[in-house]
Amino acid sequence: MSPRGVAVPDIRERLFAAAERVVARGGPGALTSRAVTDEAGCSKGMLHAHFGGGLDEFVAELVLDRFSRTAALAAELPQRAGQETVTANLAAVGTALLTSAGPAMAGLAVTRPGAAARFRDAMAAGAPGFASVQEAVAAYLTGEQRLGRVAAEADPEALALALVGTAHHLLMTSWPGAPDPAAQLHRVIAALAASGAAR
């Protein structure tokens, strides 16, 4: 336990990681301020000291942080045109979408109205999220199309929407203990490849 008045390095990430472990074990209903700080091994007031809006602000910031990381990863995707395979590159982004803000984390923003409102406001203000990832995937597929690795008649924007929309659906409808959503997403990516849209 961190002593009172002693600075804790990287406290935001420490609390975020603790929350992910709490939710992975017990689902969204297990998440309380006390559960997070106990899991993080810090004082009970630490969460409220860093997130003045309490648990709702904390949850919204956690989900936004995880989506931001995924968007940053996706932003690098267009530079990968011509490398690896199209299927492997799309699978990497799809997997990142599901793991960086896994089903339990995404569910938190839905089950807590205050957090959901903060999350929606941040998205409306331009915080990186699904739209950013979709744009990056479309740009990547356009690059692959120019290289002849995606069929000339393919629609990169529609393919990006299909991939990101599937990930969004799986995030919003999965729960801890449900069948692995990554397996379902990879089936969609494989279907795109088999149709000749991606090679």
N, C-alpha and C positions, 0 to 999 in steps of 0.2 A: 504494500500500500504506500502510495506516495505521501510523504509528510506534508502537512498544511504549510502553504507559503513557499514550497520548493517548486521551481519551474520544471515542467515535464516536457522533454523534447518531443517534437512531432505529435503533440497531443491529439490534434484532429484526426490524423491517420490512425493513431492508436485506438481512439474511440470508434472510428469507422470500422476498423478491422474487428474490434470486439463486438460491435453490433451485428456484423455479418455472421460471426460465430454463434451468437445468441439466436438469431433468426434461423440459421441452418439447423440448429438443434431443436428449437421449439416452435418454429413458425412465427409469423408476424405478431401473433398475440402474446408471445413471450417477451417482446421488446418493451422494456421500461427503462427509465433513466437509471434506476438502481441496478438492474441487470447488466446494463452496458458498463457502468463504472466498476461494478464488481468484477466483471469479466476483464476489463482493462487494467484492474489492479490500481485504481486511483481513487481519490476522495469522491464522495457522493456529489459534492457541489461542482465538480470539474466540468461536467457536461453543461450545466446551466451557466457557468462562468464563461464558457466559450461560445455558447449558443443561447443568446439572450431570449430567444423565442421559445425556449424549452424543447421538448421532444419533437414537436412538429417541425421546427426549424432544423433541428439536427437531422431528422429523416430526410427532409427535402434536400439539404446540403449533401448528405451522403449519396442519394440517388443522382443528384446533379454532378457530383464529383466523378462517380463511376461512368456516367454517360459522357462526360467531358474527356475522360481517358480513352474511351472507345472512339470518340470522334477524332481525337488526335491520331490514333492508330489508323483509322480509315483515311485520314487526310494524306497519309503516306502511300496509300494504295495506288494512285495514278502513276507514281514513279516506278511501280513494279510491273508495268506493262512490258510484256516480252520475257519476263522472268518466271521461273517455275511453270506451273500450268494455271490456266484461268480458274479451273475448278479448285485447285489448292489455294489460290489467292482469295477467292470468294469464301471458301470454307474458313480461312483464318479470320476474316472479318466477321463472318456469321458466328463463329465460336466466341470471338471477343464480345460481341453483342450479348450473347447469352451468359457469359461468365462474369463480365465486369459489372453487370447490373442484373445478376441472376434472377430467376423467377421470384424468389422470396423478397429480394430487395425491391423489385418493381412493384410487387404486391403491397409493399409498405405504403407507397405513395397513393395507392388506391384505398387502402383500409383506413387511412388517417386523413379525414377531410381537410384539416388545417395544413398538413404537409402537401396534399394534392393541390390545394389552392396556391401555395408558395411555388410548387413545381411548375404549374401551368403559367404562373406569372413570369417565372424565370425563362421558360421556353418562349413565351410571347415577346420577351425583351431581347431574345436572340441567343440565349444560352445554347451551347452545342447539344444536340440530341439526335433523334432519328433522322430529321431532315438533313442535318449536316452529313451524316453517314450515307444517306441515300444519294446526295449530290456527289460525294467522293466515289461511291461505287459506280455511278453513271459515268463520271469522268474517266474512271479506270477502264470500264467496258468500251467507251468510245476510243480510248487509246489502243486497246486490244483489237478493236474493229479495224483501225487504220493499219495494224500489223497483220491483218488477215487471220487472227486467232479467234475472232468472234465473227460470225456470219454477217455479210454485208447487209442482209435484209433484217437483221435483228434490231430491236429498239432498245438501246442502252438504258433510257429512262424507265421504260416499262419493266425491264429485267431488274433494275435496281429497286424499283418499287416492290416487285414480287419478292425479292430477297429480304429487304428490310421490313416489308409488311408482314411477311411470315415470321420473322424474328420478333416483331412487336406482338403479334398474336400469341406466339408461344410464351413470351414473357408475361403477358397479361392473363393467360389462362392456365398456367402451370402452378404448381405448389410443391413444397418440399415433399419428397417421396413419390412424386408423379413420375411417369416414364420420362427418360432422359430427353429433354427438348432438343438437344444437339443432334441426336440421331434423326429426328424428324426434319430438322433444318437441312441436314446433309442429304436427305432424300430429295428435298426440293432442288438443291444445288445439282445433285446427280441427274435429276430429271431435266434440268436446263441443259446440262452437258449432253445428255442422250438425245435431246431434240435437235441438236446441232447448233443451238444458240451459242454454246461455248465449247471450245475444243482445248 
